[in-house]
């Protein structure tokens, strides 16, 4: 089975192993002949990288310090502006919301001052007008805060005009301009330092890039060449392992499907197993199963799965329209121009069709489809796996058909095709329980062919058998799918009709009587009529077990009244006992003698 599932798995044998050993020898030879220069250049590249790192480390640390200090000074500058803007807005509008940026700015100033004021003071020593002062930045910052606090107090006391005059008197705007000038100058100086550090680092990196590329290029090419060979070998082993694993999984899935199908009691069970297995084995594919009907003149859709909509599959397929069935081998319905396609296939639909054969007989058709642009290639890749799936399902359908045939032979009368008496007993009990549970009516019709013994005596038993076959076919053609017709014995036939009241059963019996007479008249020199007895629960019988005796009694009445008629059993009343045998059916009885002295079976 593994050869069918994964043909590529056969390529992982001795041929691929020889390829793997040759690749290993080739890799060893290339490693042994690698130029010494490549090794030296790799070492030189490592030394150059270490030297370059050591040279640029100090500049990088300086650059980090510059950037950190610059970022904090910018935050400090924004805090000053927020504090000034907030206090001025508060003085002008007397609105408390302007104090929020003022308070936030002061908080950031207090946090950053210990770290930044020494740096700003050091820078201010070289500025005109400040180099002779002691702590000029701290003094100006203190004056600003004092002016802001006095203005805040004045506004709080309801004197906003005095607050404005106070700010002007303490030269807060001039102080703020000087602080901005100091900070801007300091940031400009820092930017120059950052640019110088970045240039030095760039020069060092450019020097390394000029020294290392030749050696790095040679080393990389040599390593790529060697590793490519090694990668090819590893990929080959990985692919072989993957193919082997997939093949083993496919085999296990198919064995599991075959084992489960042995427990399938009917086609629906087998369909469920097929759907589950196909979805695992063929992910991304859609499929459908078609099975021959009883007359084998068409294939009916049994089940489908996958992303393809159920209405895209035809309900029936004529065998003559399918090339897979006519050829007895798989058929790919391609979408290309001039491609051979089955007549039942829809235009532009690409599908794989596999006839399902077992024990020399075709049981159905498995169709697999794919919706991708490369659908045909995808289907050809899974053709052998789909064939194995079809083979497993074919054996299951064959076994189910065989079991159904054996069961049918055990339950049906071989002459008429009707069910036998044993099946009547089972169905009467089952239908009786169901009718009692659902409080629904259940009717029984007893049929006896009139003067059937005389027909055998005059025309022979072959003619009598032919009449019985015709009567059986007529009855089956006129009953519902839920009705059960059985050959009760000799020329007697019993019919059970669930969910059928007495009047409906009497009407159907009358139709059967007329139709049986017409069938019998179709045969030359043979005239056959039938008598009918009808009973129903709860109209004429209290329990289902009483139906057959009650309908049989009505049949006797029809015989006594002249035959070729339908007689319903009398309706049951609470005051009138049935007078019928209850409990187990008495299936062995002797027909009573009619007034003319003849047995009723005549």
Buried (B, 14 or more C-beta within 10 A) or exposed (E): BBEBBBEBBEBBEEEBEEBBEEBEEBBEEBEEEBEEBBBEBBEBBEEBBEBBEEBBEEBBEBBEBBBEBBEBBEBBBEBBBBBBBBBBBBBEEEEEEBBEBBEBBBEBBEBBBEEBBEBBBEBBEEBEEBEEBEBBBBBBBEBBBEBBEBBBEBBEEEBBEBBBEBBEEBBBBEBBEBBBEBBEBBBEBBEEBBEBBBEBBEEBEEBBEEBBEEBBEBBEEBEEEBEEBBEBBEEBBEBBEEBBEBBBBBBEBBEBBBEBBEEBEEBEBBBEBBBBBBBEBBEEBBBBBBBBEEEEEBBBBBBBBBEBEEEEBBEEBEBEBBBBBEEEEBBBBBBEEEEEBBEBBEEEBBBBBBBBBBEEEBBBBBBBBBBEEEBBEBBBBBBBBBBBBBBBBBBBBBBBBEEEEEEEEEBBBEEBBBBBBEBBBEBBEBBBEBBBEEEBBBBBBBBBBBBBBEBBEEBEEEBBEBBBEBBBBBBEEBBEEEBBBBBBBEBBBBBBBBBBBBBBBBEBBBEBBEBBBEBBEEBEEBEBBBBBBBBBBBBBBBBBBBBBBBBBBBBBBBBBEEBBBBBBBBEBEEEEEBEBBEEEBEEEEEBEEBEEEBEBBB
